[in-house]
Amino acid sequence: MVTVPWRPWQWPTAGATIGDVTQRARVLVVDDEPSIVDAVATALGYAGFDVTRADGGMAALAHATDTSQDAIVLDVMMPDLDGIEVCRRLRALDIETPILFLTAKADLGDKVIALRAGGDDYVVKPFSLVEVVARVQAMTRRSRARRRTPEVLAYADVRMTVAAHQAFRGPNELHLTATEFRLLRYFLTNPGLTLTKDQILAAVWTPDFDGPVNIVETYVSYLRRKLNEHGPPLLHTVRLVGYVLREAESER
């Protein structure tokens, strides 16, 4: 299942690659195949991560709910509880730990299901250990950056309490999916700036996301509809460029 050989003494260390970002960052590795867990956990360990191992979906839920993790590497097909359901249950508990799926399912439809369930990235078996480590490093960087986000974000009459995973427009709570919440958070941290689709993909999904090309406009439409239910338009389209959060009506 693992396609790239590697030598431990040639493996990039956390300090050499991303400084303090992966220093003692905690990663949960979940797969029902011991050889895969061992290979991924060992590679992540050499890259500077503190790794916890789990051999099934129920064990993954126990670890992820009982201890704080910076990232989860999660197999999709497991006999006791599949990874998609694990992800859904974690997101239902407002646990936003970034999740990288490992799976033998390469169809676009399977990827979309995994990402819509709340996953952050997707690697198909057989995979490269170097790629898995790089993707976990990228997820950890984004996760650590989000933790530095102020506790409360606000613009106009929209406010968001990040830790509580709540968003309001005026007195009305906005019932957002995990992806919609990340999208609104990105707009609230960049009010008045026109954000391109590529920027939004990199911040809310991943830079190399290869799902439906219209995923950004689809989720912007979902978010815009929920915002507009409780007030005048705030989320505007800038034609041929992207989207902007601002009070004045200024679609072009």
Backbone bond lengths (Angstrom), bond angles and torsions (degrees), N, CA, C in turn:
res aa  C-N    CA-C-N  psi(-1)  N-CA   C-N-CA  omega(-1)  CA-C   N-CA-C  phi
1 M - - - 1.457 - - 1.528 112.86 -
2 V 1.327 117.44 -26.18 1.457 120.80 -179.71 1.517 108.56 -101.55
3 T 1.321 117.85 125.35 1.450 120.73 -166.99 1.512 115.88 -100.89
4 V 1.334 118.98 -17.31 1.463 120.05 -174.20 1.518 110.46 -111.02
5 P 1.347 118.04 117.15 1.464 118.95 175.49 1.510 110.22 -71.05
6 W 1.293 117.32 153.97 1.454 120.50 179.52 1.511 109.85 -151.95
7 R 1.313 116.15 156.71 1.456 122.31 179.28 1.522 108.07 -112.86
8 P 1.323 118.64 128.03 1.467 121.08 -176.66 1.513 113.22 -52.98
9 W 1.349 118.57 -38.70 1.460 119.34 -176.72 1.527 112.46 -74.03
10 Q 1.348 117.38 -10.59 1.453 120.36 176.63 1.526 111.81 -101.37
11 W 1.327 115.87 -3.22 1.471 118.70 -176.76 1.524 110.21 -71.55
12 P 1.358 118.93 133.27 1.464 120.00 179.83 1.513 111.32 -64.87
13 T 1.308 116.53 132.79 1.468 120.32 179.10 1.510 110.45 -82.87
14 A 1.317 116.10 162.43 1.462 120.13 -179.94 1.517 110.82 -59.07
15 G 1.315 116.38 -42.08 1.449 119.85 -178.57 1.512 112.73 -64.80
16 A 1.344 115.61 -33.71 1.458 119.06 -176.86 1.515 111.89 -78.35
17 T 1.325 116.93 -28.16 1.456 118.73 -173.91 1.509 113.37 -98.77
18 I 1.299 118.22 -49.38 1.456 118.80 -173.96 1.524 112.54 -137.57
19 G 1.293 116.89 25.39 1.458 119.66 173.82 1.505 113.04 57.94
20 D 1.331 116.03 -129.94 1.459 120.78 -174.04 1.515 113.61 -81.23
21 V 1.346 118.00 -5.14 1.459 119.40 -173.11 1.511 111.15 -62.09
22 T 1.343 118.36 -44.15 1.450 119.74 -179.99 1.525 112.76 -95.55
23 Q 1.334 117.96 3.00 1.459 120.52 179.63 1.518 109.24 -60.87
24 R 1.322 114.57 109.63 1.464 121.90 178.93 1.530 113.38 62.17
25 A 1.317 118.10 14.99 1.466 119.05 174.31 1.522 108.74 -62.27
26 R 1.316 116.77 141.21 1.456 122.22 -173.97 1.527 110.67 -99.72
27 V 1.331 116.08 129.69 1.463 121.65 179.89 1.519 109.35 -128.51
28 L 1.319 116.14 132.19 1.457 122.81 175.04 1.521 108.44 -99.21
29 V 1.336 117.91 123.38 1.461 123.30 -179.98 1.526 108.29 -109.50
30 V 1.346 115.86 123.76 1.457 120.55 -173.14 1.520 110.09 -127.89
31 D 1.343 116.73 121.78 1.463 121.99 175.40 1.517 107.17 -163.89
32 D 1.334 116.69 145.37 1.459 119.30 179.60 1.530 112.17 -85.33
33 E 1.340 117.66 -1.21 1.457 121.73 175.26 1.534 108.52 -100.47
34 P 1.330 117.66 109.87 1.472 120.40 -176.05 1.524 113.44 -55.95
35 S 1.327 118.03 -34.74 1.465 119.84 -177.81 1.523 111.24 -65.32
36 I 1.339 116.97 -36.62 1.463 120.52 179.19 1.519 110.22 -71.45
37 V 1.328 117.03 -44.63 1.464 119.95 177.65 1.527 110.14 -57.75
38 D 1.323 116.34 -44.73 1.462 120.15 -178.03 1.528 111.20 -63.91
39 A 1.343 117.36 -44.90 1.464 120.34 -177.91 1.524 111.60 -65.28
40 V 1.335 116.48 -46.93 1.468 120.31 -177.70 1.520 110.54 -67.80
41 A 1.331 116.31 -44.34 1.467 119.82 -179.43 1.524 111.24 -63.26
42 T 1.327 117.04 -40.44 1.460 120.22 179.43 1.527 111.06 -65.20
43 A 1.331 116.88 -44.37 1.467 120.49 179.23 1.522 111.19 -62.21
44 L 1.329 116.84 -44.14 1.464 120.22 178.80 1.525 110.95 -65.67
45 G 1.329 116.28 -36.14 1.456 119.55 177.31 1.514 112.04 -62.64
46 Y 1.333 117.49 -42.61 1.455 120.71 177.43 1.527 111.59 -66.09
47 A 1.331 117.19 -26.37 1.464 120.77 178.96 1.523 112.55 -83.51
48 G 1.331 117.52 -0.84 1.456 120.18 173.11 1.509 115.85 105.52
49 F 1.324 117.71 8.46 1.458 120.58 -179.11 1.521 111.07 -91.28
50 D 1.325 115.53 152.87 1.456 123.73 171.76 1.525 106.59 -94.16
51 V 1.321 117.18 109.78 1.466 121.54 -167.97 1.522 111.74 -105.91
52 T 1.345 114.98 133.87 1.458 122.63 170.16 1.520 107.83 -112.03
53 R 1.319 117.66 140.64 1.467 121.84 -177.08 1.521 110.57 -110.80
54 A 1.333 115.34 145.44 1.465 121.28 174.62 1.520 107.82 -142.25
55 D 1.346 116.76 145.69 1.454 120.45 -173.93 1.524 113.97 -107.33
56 G 1.337 117.17 12.37 1.457 119.08 179.57 1.515 112.02 -172.47
57 G 1.338 115.57 172.51 1.449 120.89 -175.92 1.513 114.13 -65.38
58 M 1.323 117.52 -41.93 1.461 119.96 -179.29 1.525 110.83 -66.26
59 A 1.335 116.83 -39.85 1.465 119.87 176.86 1.521 110.46 -64.87
60 A 1.327 116.33 -37.37 1.468 119.94 178.42 1.520 110.85 -62.27
61 L 1.331 116.93 -44.66 1.464 120.41 178.51 1.521 111.00 -59.87
62 A 1.322 116.34 -43.05 1.468 119.96 -179.33 1.524 110.99 -61.99
63 H 1.325 117.08 -46.60 1.463 120.24 -179.62 1.528 111.56 -65.26
64 A 1.336 116.21 -44.23 1.470 120.56 -174.03 1.521 112.37 -70.39
65 T 1.321 116.93 -27.79 1.466 119.63 179.89 1.529 112.13 -89.87
66 D 1.336 116.94 -24.17 1.461 119.77 -177.10 1.523 113.27 -92.55
67 T 1.339 117.08 -25.22 1.463 120.92 -177.25 1.519 109.96 -130.78
68 S 1.317 115.98 151.77 1.464 121.37 178.42 1.524 109.85 -81.37
69 Q 1.329 117.08 127.75 1.453 122.79 178.53 1.529 108.95 -119.63
70 D 1.334 116.02 150.13 1.460 120.72 175.82 1.524 111.88 -90.85
71 A 1.318 117.31 -21.51 1.465 122.00 177.48 1.520 108.49 -162.86
72 I 1.340 115.42 157.15 1.462 121.63 176.55 1.524 108.28 -129.77
73 V 1.331 116.16 128.70 1.466 122.11 171.54 1.519 106.17 -102.45
74 L 1.331 116.82 115.37 1.467 121.22 -163.94 1.524 111.92 -128.40
75 D 1.320 116.44 121.24 1.460 121.22 174.32 1.529 109.23 -69.79
76 V 1.321 116.72 147.80 1.466 120.09 179.71 1.515 111.14 -84.35
77 M 1.329 117.91 -51.99 1.466 121.23 -173.25 1.523 110.73 -94.22
78 M 1.342 115.15 105.05 1.457 121.77 177.13 1.519 108.43 -134.28
79 P 1.338 117.66 147.37 1.470 119.85 -171.82 1.523 115.72 -69.33
80 D 1.323 118.11 -34.92 1.468 118.37 -174.28 1.528 112.44 -84.56
81 L 1.336 116.79 -42.81 1.462 121.60 179.82 1.521 106.93 -156.95
82 D 1.347 116.92 117.70 1.459 118.27 -174.04 1.529 111.43 -71.25
83 G 1.330 114.58 159.74 1.455 120.41 -174.27 1.511 114.40 -62.21
84 I 1.332 117.10 -33.84 1.464 120.22 178.96 1.525 110.44 -61.36
85 E 1.337 115.82 -43.50 1.458 119.63 179.85 1.527 111.29 -69.41
86 V 1.324 116.76 -36.61 1.467 119.97 174.94 1.518 109.75 -58.33
87 C 1.331 115.97 -47.15 1.463 120.84 -179.73 1.531 110.69 -60.89
88 R 1.321 117.06 -46.70 1.470 120.51 -179.57 1.525 110.95 -58.91
89 R 1.323 117.32 -43.14 1.468 120.42 -178.42 1.530 111.07 -66.50
90 L 1.332 116.72 -39.20 1.466 119.33 178.11 1.518 110.85 -64.85
91 R 1.328 117.03 -43.44 1.462 120.18 179.78 1.527 110.68 -66.51
92 A 1.327 117.39 -34.26 1.467 120.17 177.13 1.520 111.34 -64.99
93 L 1.331 116.13 -25.85 1.470 121.56 177.10 1.527 111.57 -89.77
94 D 1.347 116.73 7.85 1.469 122.66 -178.36 1.523 112.33 62.72
95 I 1.317 116.92 28.75 1.461 121.64 172.62 1.517 107.23 -89.72
96 E 1.333 116.34 111.30 1.464 122.06 -171.75 1.527 112.97 -100.45
97 T 1.317 118.63 17.49 1.455 121.41 177.77 1.522 110.46 -53.85
98 P 1.334 118.78 128.58 1.470 120.44 179.95 1.528 111.21 -58.78
99 I 1.336 115.88 139.13 1.461 121.81 -177.33 1.520 110.21 -123.00
100 L 1.336 115.74 125.61 1.456 122.77 172.25 1.516 107.72 -105.49
101 F 1.332 116.88 118.00 1.455 121.17 179.14 1.527 110.50 -83.64
102 L 1.337 116.60 137.79 1.451 123.40 167.67 1.521 107.35 -111.54
103 T 1.331 117.89 129.77 1.453 118.91 -175.82 1.516 111.79 -158.83
104 A 1.319 115.50 154.80 1.460 121.09 174.23 1.528 110.81 -87.09
105 K 1.321 117.59 -6.54 1.462 121.75 -178.56 1.526 109.92 -84.39
106 A 1.328 115.34 114.44 1.467 119.46 -174.53 1.519 113.42 -104.47
107 D 1.334 118.18 -4.15 1.461 120.46 -177.53 1.521 110.89 -67.13
108 L 1.332 115.58 145.73 1.462 120.90 179.51 1.520 111.10 -57.92
109 G 1.327 116.91 -40.01 1.461 120.22 -179.79 1.510 112.68 -60.23
110 D 1.327 116.86 -38.66 1.466 120.84 178.47 1.523 111.16 -66.41
111 K 1.345 116.34 -38.48 1.461 119.99 177.83 1.525 110.81 -63.63
112 V 1.333 115.62 -43.68 1.461 119.80 -178.78 1.527 110.45 -62.12
113 I 1.343 116.89 -42.41 1.469 120.67 178.55 1.526 110.28 -59.60
114 A 1.330 116.88 -44.46 1.460 120.72 -178.50 1.518 111.49 -64.80
115 L 1.320 117.12 -42.85 1.460 120.33 -178.42 1.529 111.16 -70.81
116 R 1.319 116.63 -38.40 1.470 119.40 178.12 1.518 111.94 -68.71
117 A 1.332 117.28 -24.53 1.462 120.41 176.52 1.518 112.02 -71.93
118 G 1.351 115.78 -13.19 1.457 119.70 178.80 1.509 113.98 121.49
119 G 1.345 117.16 4.83 1.454 120.60 177.76 1.516 111.78 -70.17
120 D 1.320 116.57 156.78 1.459 121.91 -178.51 1.517 113.08 -106.95
121 D 1.327 117.50 -24.88 1.463 120.52 -178.64 1.525 107.99 -157.68
122 Y 1.346 115.85 170.40 1.463 120.69 -167.63 1.517 108.72 -152.54
123 V 1.333 117.88 123.06 1.461 122.55 177.29 1.522 108.53 -125.41
124 V 1.327 115.40 133.65 1.465 120.88 -176.57 1.529 110.25 -95.07
125 K 1.327 116.59 135.82 1.455 122.68 174.18 1.533 109.17 -77.39
126 P 1.337 118.73 143.38 1.476 127.80 -5.23 1.519 110.93 -71.15
127 F 1.316 117.12 147.71 1.457 120.71 -173.46 1.521 110.52 -129.11
128 S 1.319 114.75 166.94 1.459 122.52 176.35 1.518 109.65 -94.89
129 L 1.321 116.80 130.58 1.460 119.93 176.60 1.519 111.60 -60.65
130 V 1.326 116.47 -37.24 1.461 120.39 178.79 1.523 110.08 -59.76
131 E 1.338 116.95 -42.55 1.462 120.58 -179.27 1.521 110.77 -66.65
132 V 1.326 116.99 -43.34 1.469 120.06 -179.70 1.527 110.34 -60.41
133 V 1.325 116.87 -45.70 1.470 120.08 179.78 1.527 109.96 -62.17
134 A 1.333 117.49 -43.47 1.465 120.50 -179.41 1.519 111.28 -62.43
135 R 1.326 116.86 -40.25 1.469 119.65 179.92 1.528 111.38 -68.98
136 V 1.320 117.22 -38.18 1.468 119.59 176.96 1.528 109.92 -66.13
137 Q 1.324 117.68 -39.17 1.458 120.57 176.32 1.528 110.87 -60.42
138 A 1.336 116.60 -43.43 1.472 120.05 179.76 1.524 110.67 -64.38
139 M 1.334 117.64 -43.34 1.461 120.21 179.24 1.522 110.83 -63.08
140 T 1.334 116.35 -39.35 1.464 119.96 -179.29 1.519 111.20 -66.23
141 R 1.336 116.31 -39.53 1.462 119.01 176.80 1.514 110.59 -58.88
142 R 1.335 116.38 -47.54 1.475 119.70 -179.47 1.521 111.03 -64.59
143 S 1.331 116.58 -39.11 1.464 120.35 179.88 1.516 111.61 -63.88
144 R 1.354 116.61 -44.23 1.459 120.19 179.41 1.529 110.83 -65.90
145 A 1.338 116.04 -36.89 1.465 119.46 178.90 1.521 110.36 -64.75
146 R 1.335 116.59 -40.00 1.474 119.29 179.42 1.512 111.31 -64.92
147 R 1.329 117.44 -33.27 1.460 120.48 179.60 1.521 111.95 -66.04
148 R 1.331 115.66 -22.38 1.461 118.92 177.49 1.514 111.77 -85.15
149 T 1.340 116.86 -2.92 1.451 120.66 177.79 1.532 109.52 -67.66
150 P 1.339 118.95 139.36 1.467 120.15 178.08 1.523 112.14 -53.20
151 E 1.309 115.67 149.84 1.464 121.33 -177.83 1.514 111.41 -57.67
152 V 1.337 117.46 -41.44 1.463 121.31 -179.35 1.528 108.95 -120.40
153 L 1.325 116.16 128.25 1.462 122.47 174.87 1.521 107.76 -109.98
154 A 1.320 117.27 142.67 1.467 119.84 -178.56 1.517 110.41 -150.44
155 Y 1.324 114.32 146.03 1.464 121.34 171.80 1.520 106.99 -155.60
156 A 1.343 116.29 132.91 1.470 121.25 -175.41 1.529 107.58 52.13
157 D 1.325 117.89 -126.36 1.466 119.94 -179.81 1.522 112.17 -102.12
158 V 1.346 116.65 17.59 1.464 121.47 177.09 1.523 108.81 -102.55
159 R 1.312 116.85 133.06 1.457 120.51 176.65 1.530 108.91 -139.86
160 M 1.303 114.78 152.09 1.465 121.48 -176.82 1.510 109.28 -137.44
161 T 1.324 116.71 130.45 1.456 122.51 171.45 1.517 106.65 -100.67
162 V 1.326 115.96 107.23 1.455 120.62 -169.69 1.520 111.88 -64.04
163 A 1.322 117.39 -52.04 1.463 120.60 -175.29 1.524 112.21 -62.21
164 A 1.321 116.76 -37.44 1.461 120.96 -179.95 1.516 112.72 -81.53
165 H 1.333 116.25 -7.77 1.460 122.28 -179.48 1.534 110.68 55.63
166 Q 1.344 115.20 49.52 1.455 121.45 178.43 1.518 110.13 -127.59
167 A 1.326 115.58 144.42 1.459 121.13 177.08 1.520 108.80 -136.90
168 F 1.347 116.19 143.84 1.452 121.66 -177.29 1.522 109.94 -134.69
169 R 1.322 115.72 149.13 1.458 120.43 163.84 1.515 106.63 -120.06
170 G 1.325 115.68 113.35 1.454 119.07 -170.85 1.521 108.21 61.18
171 P 1.333 117.64 -133.62 1.460 119.68 179.81 1.525 113.38 -85.98
172 N 1.338 116.77 -1.69 1.455 121.24 -172.29 1.529 112.31 -95.88
173 E 1.326 115.64 126.32 1.454 119.08 176.85 1.521 110.02 -74.57
174 L 1.327 115.81 137.78 1.460 121.79 176.70 1.525 108.26 -94.99
175 H 1.303 116.26 122.48 1.461 120.54 -178.80 1.529 107.88 -92.40
176 L 1.333 114.98 96.87 1.452 121.65 -171.91 1.522 111.36 -108.99
177 T 1.330 115.71 146.51 1.455 120.07 169.94 1.530 108.65 -72.55
178 A 1.341 116.56 170.11 1.471 119.99 179.47 1.526 111.32 -58.62
179 T 1.329 116.66 -41.00 1.470 119.74 -179.64 1.520 111.17 -69.57
180 E 1.316 117.74 -41.83 1.464 120.90 177.53 1.524 111.01 -62.38
181 F 1.329 116.75 -37.23 1.465 120.44 178.78 1.527 110.21 -64.46
182 R 1.338 117.14 -44.99 1.469 119.83 178.48 1.524 110.83 -63.56
183 L 1.321 116.56 -37.95 1.462 120.82 179.74 1.522 110.80 -64.98
184 L 1.323 117.45 -46.88 1.464 120.47 178.80 1.520 110.68 -63.67
185 R 1.328 117.61 -39.20 1.470 120.56 178.37 1.525 110.38 -60.56
186 Y 1.318 116.96 -39.70 1.457 119.96 179.78 1.530 111.06 -65.46
187 F 1.331 116.40 -41.94 1.468 119.12 177.22 1.528 111.05 -65.73
188 L 1.332 117.50 -40.10 1.465 120.70 -178.64 1.528 112.29 -68.09
189 T 1.317 117.87 -26.04 1.466 119.63 176.26 1.523 111.79 -84.69
190 N 1.345 116.91 -6.88 1.470 121.04 179.60 1.529 111.61 -134.93
191 P 1.340 119.35 49.17 1.467 120.09 -177.38 1.526 111.37 -64.18
192 G 1.322 115.56 141.32 1.456 120.47 177.55 1.515 114.56 80.76
193 L 1.337 117.70 -6.45 1.461 121.03 179.32 1.523 110.26 -100.15
194 T 1.315 116.66 135.85 1.456 120.43 175.96 1.520 108.56 -79.55
195 L 1.318 116.13 119.88 1.457 122.66 -176.49 1.525 109.55 -105.38
196 T 1.319 116.98 129.43 1.455 120.49 -179.95 1.528 110.18 -78.53
197 K 1.334 115.46 164.28 1.463 119.43 177.81 1.525 110.71 -62.24
198 D 1.332 117.00 -38.04 1.466 119.86 179.03 1.522 111.25 -64.02
199 Q 1.331 117.01 -40.22 1.458 119.73 177.63 1.525 111.00 -63.60
200 I 1.324 115.71 -41.92 1.471 120.03 -179.64 1.518 110.53 -66.18
201 L 1.335 117.45 -42.53 1.464 120.40 177.47 1.521 111.24 -58.40
202 A 1.326 116.38 -44.61 1.460 120.31 -177.81 1.519 112.06 -66.01
203 A 1.331 117.37 -34.13 1.465 121.45 -176.01 1.524 112.80 -86.09
204 V 1.322 116.90 -36.66 1.464 120.91 -172.72 1.527 111.84 -100.85
205 W 1.323 116.45 -35.61 1.461 121.73 174.97 1.529 107.48 -110.44
206 T 1.313 119.25 -119.15 1.458 122.65 174.86 1.518 108.16 -139.97
207 P 1.338 118.64 155.39 1.459 120.50 -177.18 1.516 113.59 -59.79
208 D 1.352 117.94 -31.01 1.457 120.33 -177.18 1.531 112.44 -105.03
209 F 1.326 117.04 23.28 1.460 121.56 178.05 1.527 109.48 -55.51
210 D 1.346 116.08 126.75 1.462 119.25 -177.55 1.524 112.31 -116.51
211 G 1.324 116.06 29.13 1.457 120.88 176.42 1.523 110.83 -79.42
212 P 1.336 117.13 -160.19 1.461 120.83 -178.86 1.522 111.68 -55.94
213 V 1.323 116.12 136.97 1.472 120.12 -175.45 1.526 111.96 -66.22
214 N 1.319 116.68 -23.06 1.465 118.92 -177.45 1.533 112.52 -97.32
215 I 1.344 117.86 18.99 1.461 120.37 -175.72 1.524 111.49 -60.85
216 V 1.346 117.92 -37.71 1.465 120.44 -178.64 1.517 110.54 -66.43
217 E 1.339 117.04 -50.50 1.461 118.51 -178.18 1.528 111.43 -64.86
218 T 1.328 116.56 -31.00 1.466 119.59 177.57 1.524 110.69 -63.87
219 Y 1.326 117.11 -47.69 1.466 119.97 -177.83 1.519 112.27 -75.06
220 V 1.338 117.81 -31.00 1.461 119.26 172.68 1.521 109.77 -62.63
221 S 1.344 116.31 -40.02 1.468 120.26 177.43 1.524 111.34 -62.17
222 Y 1.347 117.14 -43.49 1.468 120.85 178.16 1.529 109.98 -59.58
223 L 1.341 116.20 -48.65 1.465 120.79 -176.87 1.524 110.68 -66.01
224 R 1.317 116.83 -43.26 1.466 120.97 -179.92 1.534 110.31 -58.95
225 R 1.325 116.60 -42.41 1.471 120.47 -179.39 1.533 110.40 -61.18
226 K 1.324 117.36 -42.73 1.466 120.29 -178.60 1.527 111.42 -70.01
227 L 1.327 117.40 -36.65 1.465 120.24 176.29 1.525 111.19 -66.88
228 N 1.330 116.93 -41.64 1.462 121.45 -175.58 1.525 113.17 -70.59
229 E 1.342 116.25 -16.52 1.466 118.93 178.07 1.527 111.49 -65.28
230 H 1.336 117.49 -21.23 1.461 120.79 -172.36 1.530 113.49 -124.04
231 G 1.336 117.48 16.58 1.454 118.42 178.82 1.515 111.92 168.60
232 P 1.333 116.43 178.54 1.462 120.80 -179.72 1.528 111.35 -66.53
233 P 1.331 117.70 161.17 1.470 121.13 -177.20 1.526 112.74 -57.53
234 L 1.322 114.86 135.76 1.462 121.88 175.00 1.526 111.73 -120.42
235 L 1.310 116.24 -25.50 1.457 121.37 -175.45 1.525 108.29 -104.37
236 H 1.335 116.05 114.52 1.462 120.99 -171.84 1.518 111.67 -118.74
237 T 1.323 114.46 151.36 1.459 121.86 176.09 1.524 109.91 -92.82
238 V 1.310 116.10 130.53 1.462 121.53 172.05 1.520 105.75 -105.92
239 R 1.287 117.25 106.75 1.462 121.77 -170.51 1.518 112.29 -56.02
240 L 1.327 113.65 136.00 1.466 123.38 177.54 1.529 113.33 67.48
241 V 1.337 115.80 4.85 1.468 119.01 -179.72 1.526 110.82 -122.78
242 G 1.332 117.27 -63.55 1.454 119.84 -177.47 1.510 111.89 169.84
243 Y 1.336 116.82 -132.25 1.461 121.82 -174.47 1.528 109.93 -138.57
244 V 1.340 114.93 155.52 1.455 119.84 -179.03 1.530 109.54 -143.40
245 L 1.322 115.85 142.11 1.466 122.05 174.35 1.522 107.40 -98.92
246 R 1.331 116.98 112.12 1.473 120.40 176.92 1.522 109.01 -159.70
247 E 1.320 115.72 159.18 1.462 120.74 -172.81 1.532 111.91 -76.63
248 A 1.333 117.56 -43.13 1.454 119.45 -174.92 1.523 110.03 -70.45
249 E 1.321 116.19 138.60 1.452 121.69 174.66 1.515 108.56 -69.60
250 S 1.333 116.93 112.84 1.458 117.95 -175.70 1.527 111.45 -148.69
251 E 1.306 116.18 40.79 1.452 118.30 175.41 1.516 109.35 -66.87
252 R 1.316 114.64 142.86 1.456 119.72 -175.83 1.510 111.04 -116.89
